[in-house]
């Protein structure tokens, strides 16, 4: 702690803490007003411009909620522990939130930044099995290193600037995965049209003319009695261009049916559906990762005629905008669920180039995808560093490292009547003089 700072408990720098309440849900009219009513649902931004819910004057009068003035720091004491927000408007709050009224000797933005720097500690102090909450006496006992008031202002200004730059950098980095997703789709669209390799228009074939389309096994209680058990792939194992094989179950099977249903090298597995449109048609290539493996009936395998069709080219077609459009146009919907079938997949049209051209297309696509994967990995590493940077900057600020030079240049602003020790005495006097805060809030 820098010379001239003082250690204090949080309770000693607050004038009061005001809680809230929930108007009766049994009276729906209470929730048809225009008075903002804040809950944990609203704690997803630093500064609020509105709340999800609104209540009436009668709701305020007939409940324990309080109207909190605009700009007052509001924290969560149940769920979302460690979060703090301010609102640009007067707002009521529910019982899971608390409004912290600061002494005039505590700069608001300095305090808000400090509270966010303590988020992990506050979260760790929460108790409860299903939903964690923090008791007020625990919260009040939090330790804060308090600088002189003028230094608080400088710290807040520096943090406002630095963290805004961090947030801006983070926002730009978070846009890149979507840009890369569009890039991959553009690569596939260009590849399937032949433009990536300057090819003439392809001949279109239905999948049933260039591949075998085969269904999977339905799991039932009878199969539990079969002596032979083999690995059994489910929808949960198949993602777009990826197989997740950490959790592969088994199924009973008769030896004479294994040859018919087992997977072979470079079979294409397609998710049949039973979900939203963005889930059906997910496809991945099987490369004999597990011996004697079969698949469930909600996965359909396509076994390409390799004299005509390169399996990886077919996979990329299913991943492309053209392939997805074919899938969506054939999907059958019912009760909000979309499905494919063997016949639907068999009727899908595929552009077929010569085998050498298909191999070249796949090579180019994989090359460009590898480039995108490298960028994505770099972005993820950068995001990790940026997220760590926020806590690092906050830690430096509250160790006094951001203002060391300022203190050396402004000794009169951190000593004597401007010292933190003198400030704490003024806060004590202000706390003793303040009273009746809650009643005045209710009347407001």
Buried (B, 14 or more C-beta within 10 A) or exposed (E): EBEBBBEBEBBBBBBBBBBBBBBEEEBEEBBEBEBBBBBBEBBEEEEBEEBEBBBBEEBBEBBEBBBBEEEBBBBBBBBBBBBBBBBEBBBBBBBBBBBBBBBEBBBBBBBBBBBBBBBEEBBEBBEEEEEBBBEEEBBEEBEBBBBBBBBBBBBBBBBBEBBEEBEEBBEEBEEBBEEBEEBBBBBBBBBBBBEBBEBEEBEEBEBBEBBEBBBBBEBEEEBEEBEEBBBBBBBEBBBEBEBEEEEBEBBBBEEEEEEEBBBEEBBBBBBBBEBEEEBBBBBBBBEEEBEEBBBBEBBBBBBBEEEBBBBBBBBBBBBBEBBBEBBEEBBEEEEEBBBBBBEBBBBBBBBBBEBEBBBBBBEBBBEBBEEBEEBBEEBEEBBEEBEEBBEEBBEBBBBBEBBEEBBEEBEEBBBEEBBBEBBBEBBBEBBEEEEEBBEEBBEE
